[in-house]
Amino acid sequence: MADKSRTPMRRKEKEEKEKESAEKTKDVKKVKNQGAQGEGAAHNGEGPPAEAAAANGAAANGQNGDFQVEPMELPPFEIIKGDRIDPFSYKFQFKNVEYSSGRNKTFLCYLVDNGTADGLLRGCLEDEHAGLHAEEAFFTQCLPNYDPALKYTVTWYVSSSPCSACAAKIAEVLNAKKNVRLSIFAARLFEWEEPEIQAGLKALHAAGCKLRVMKPLDFSYTWDTFVEHEDEPLNLWEDCKDNYEYYHEKLADILQ
């Protein structure tokens, strides 16, 4: 109904608008009926497959019959970044067991010294090996204001050593940015028996990266520095030292 507080439209202008509105309603009903018929035919096995029906529907929404598809919005992969790690996650993910079943994430604790008065940059990254890995994300998220005039001393404490793809990318960065010196301390060696993993670790070593296996003292240090422990002490697991010696020997054999 028209708003009585407004000035009435002239009869001819009102009739034209009503005619235009009726035509639009007719077109909308026509498109809906066509879609319902196509859907019913598909259910009876008489119409085109679902892909063709979807294409016809998209074409009906286009102009002059042009095929238009509404873009699909995919959720972005998120790297979790923070200052501290949950103590339960740390105890599980950093435990230096030989068989790491269920440990499908990489936790990366980092320290960065760029030689300025700003002091040490400290933080943690977490990924799920489903997109951008923590090692690669470090260079895009934790060093966004990289200055080639500064010298960076970077230390990582990671729950497992880099995969072959990450090792190649890290080596590429170190070869391109000679002012970045990186040391990696790994709780475990990731799939160290695989030839491509061994080649990646050797490439890192050749690029100047210092590769180490975390000692029991390193676990205590990272617990105090990067974990929300609330004054709870870290009780190292029984075979922590034996597992360190095992991985230390394997890494030495790979890098020799």
Secondary structure, DSSP 8 states (H G I E B T S, - for coil): ---TTS----HHHHHHHHHHHHHHHHHHHHHHHHHHHHHHHHHTT-S--HHHHHHHHHHHHSSTT--------------EEES-B-HHHHHHHS---SS-TT---EEEEEEEE-SSTT--EEEEEEE-SSSS-HHHHIIIII-TT--TTS-EEEEEEESS---HHHHHHHHHHHHH-TTEEEEEEESS-TTTTSHHHHHHHHHHHHTT-EEEE--HHHHHHHHHHHB--TT------TTHHHHHHHHHHHHHHHH-
